Amino acid sequence: MTAQRLDRVLKAYRIGDPKGAYPIFDAAGSKLAPGRCNTAATAVTYCSEHYSTAMLEKLVHGSGALPPHQHYVEITIGNGTLHLVTTGLHHPVWWDRRLFP
């Protein structure tokens, strides 16, 4: 992995229930249900580059229905923010087409 600094401002979106069991910026869900990019030991707050993608993620995990009391936040990621760049080599299982055809 290579550390780099952003050369521009980025926007990201996250949808959740700010008064629910997991606040909108809480990463507990990623520890309870690890995904392709994290383990149970690594908390991640997932967000999307577009509002539509954030909504699609909610609908997929909600079996096509949006849970009640959902709100969205637009997150501004400032120019100069340090981030890590990864490739399929860093997540070999994620790229294994036998597991994800």
C-alpha positions as CSV (number, residue, x, y, z in Angstrom):
1,M,0.0,0.0,0.0
2,T,1.2,3.5,-0.8
3,A,0.3,6.6,1.3
4,Q,-0.6,9.6,-0.8
5,R,-2.2,13.0,-0.3
6,L,-5.3,14.1,-2.1
7,D,-4.7,16.7,-4.8
8,R,-8.4,17.8,-4.8
9,V,-11.5,18.0,-2.6
10,L,-13.7,14.9,-2.7
11,K,-17.4,14.5,-1.7
12,A,-18.8,11.3,-0.2
13,Y,-22.2,10.2,1.0
14,R,-23.4,8.1,3.9
15,I,-27.0,7.2,4.8
16,G,-28.1,6.1,8.2
17,D,-30.3,6.8,11.2
18,P,-28.6,9.5,13.4
19,K,-30.8,8.6,16.4
20,G,-30.7,4.8,15.9
21,A,-28.6,2.1,17.4
22,Y,-25.7,3.0,15.2
23,P,-25.1,6.7,14.7
24,I,-24.4,7.8,11.1
25,F,-20.6,8.0,11.6
26,D,-20.4,4.9,13.8
27,A,-18.2,2.1,12.4
28,A,-19.6,-0.7,14.7
29,G,-21.6,-2.2,11.8
30,S,-18.4,-2.9,9.9
31,K,-17.0,-4.8,12.9
32,L,-20.2,-6.8,13.4
33,A,-20.4,-7.7,9.7
34,P,-16.9,-7.5,8.2
35,G,-16.8,-6.9,4.4
36,R,-14.4,-7.2,1.5
37,C,-12.3,-4.3,2.7
38,N,-12.1,-4.9,6.5
39,T,-11.9,-7.5,9.2
40,A,-13.8,-7.6,12.5
41,A,-10.6,-6.1,14.1
42,T,-10.7,-3.1,11.7
43,A,-13.6,-0.6,12.0
44,V,-14.5,1.1,8.8
45,T,-17.1,3.8,8.1
46,Y,-18.2,3.0,4.5
47,C,-19.4,5.8,2.3
48,S,-20.0,6.3,-1.4
49,E,-18.8,8.7,-4.0
50,H,-22.4,9.3,-5.2
51,Y,-25.7,9.6,-3.3
52,S,-27.2,7.0,-5.6
53,T,-24.6,4.4,-4.7
54,A,-25.1,5.0,-1.0
55,M,-28.9,4.6,-1.5
56,L,-28.3,1.4,-3.6
57,E,-26.2,0.0,-0.7
58,K,-29.0,0.7,1.8
59,L,-31.6,-0.9,-0.4
60,V,-29.5,-4.0,-1.0
61,H,-28.8,-4.6,2.7
62,G,-32.5,-3.8,3.5
63,S,-33.9,-6.4,1.0
64,G,-35.2,-3.6,-1.2
65,A,-36.8,-1.5,1.5
66,L,-35.3,1.6,3.1
67,P,-35.3,1.4,6.9
68,P,-37.3,4.1,8.7
69,H,-35.8,7.4,9.9
70,Q,-32.9,7.5,7.4
71,H,-30.9,10.7,6.7
72,Y,-27.9,11.3,4.6
73,V,-24.7,13.3,5.1
74,E,-22.5,14.8,2.5
75,I,-18.9,14.4,3.6
76,T,-16.2,16.7,2.3
77,I,-12.7,15.2,2.2
78,G,-10.3,18.1,2.0
79,N,-7.4,18.6,-0.4
80,G,-4.2,17.2,1.2
81,T,-5.9,14.4,3.2
82,L,-3.6,11.4,3.6
83,H,-5.1,8.2,2.1
84,L,-3.9,4.7,1.2
85,V,-4.0,3.3,-2.3
86,T,-4.5,-0.4,-2.6
87,T,-4.7,-2.9,-5.4
88,G,-6.1,-6.4,-5.9
89,L,-2.7,-7.6,-4.6
90,H,-3.6,-6.3,-1.2
91,H,-7.0,-8.0,-1.2
92,P,-6.4,-11.3,-3.0
93,V,-9.7,-12.9,-1.9
94,W,-11.6,-9.9,-3.1
95,W,-10.2,-10.4,-6.6
96,D,-10.6,-14.1,-6.7
97,R,-13.2,-14.7,-9.4
98,R,-13.8,-18.2,-8.2
99,L,-15.4,-16.7,-5.1
100,F,-17.1,-13.7,-6.7
101,P,-18.0,-14.7,-10.3
